[in-house]
């Protein structure tokens, strides 16, 4: 059964009394304008990307949440350094698995956790990298050790850590979460990433990860056909994500959480976002 969310995140998600809510991804460097735009789009929730953390920005964000009744579910917290989204350079550039940039990224993650506590955001989210299939791999062992430290730090502050799916197989992610074992680790199931990285079909991947899934990304894509490149992202429902079956499954298991619409193909995508929200809502009826 899918995780109903940690207490803090559950309170945020269910503010509107809905079992499944929909959100969007926004840059919140200017939270007053960003949350106003989310409200005007007709959404009650969002995932945030922020360039620089500060107590002043945390205060402004809290005030904007109160004013617009738009609730951040997680802070996307990655960097510094380059992330290369392919199969050749990705393993050595993405997340905390590669040693290069690891310490700087851990430092930013700690800062993001502190910002979440100050701003009232229940979780931080990141791509943590191509987690090795082999649990005896030195990179896997190093990752688990460091994530235990980060998980405990976040737990002491009431913050959850959310793994974005993509670079690893679903069962490898489950293994890593359980090996870390701090009790505040969950999954944002990006349905298209499962397909685009060739790791799983959307429904089976969701089933494997289900007990840790706190939220989902509504994005569509194709399976990879070029050995060095990810599969292509495409608009919903033009790809290989089986949204009718996914939404049916979420209904069957009484999922209570957030579905965030993600669309990286164009900057001006309000029409697509509204259309996609209507499409997904109709699948729930």
Protein Blocks (a to p, Z undefined) as FASTA:
>chain_A
ZZebifklmmmmmmnopabdcdddddfkbmmlmmmmmmmnopabdcdddfbdcfklmmmm
mmmmmmnopacfbdcdededjddddfklmmmmgcjlbmghklmmmmmmmmmmmmmmmnop
abdcddebjcdfblkbmklmmmmmmmmmmmmmmmmnopacdddehjbcfklmmmmmmmno
nopaccdddfklmmmnopacfklmmmmmmmmmmbdcdddddddfbfkbccdddddffbfb
dfklmmmmmmmnopacddddddfkbfblmlmmmmmmmmmmmmmZZ
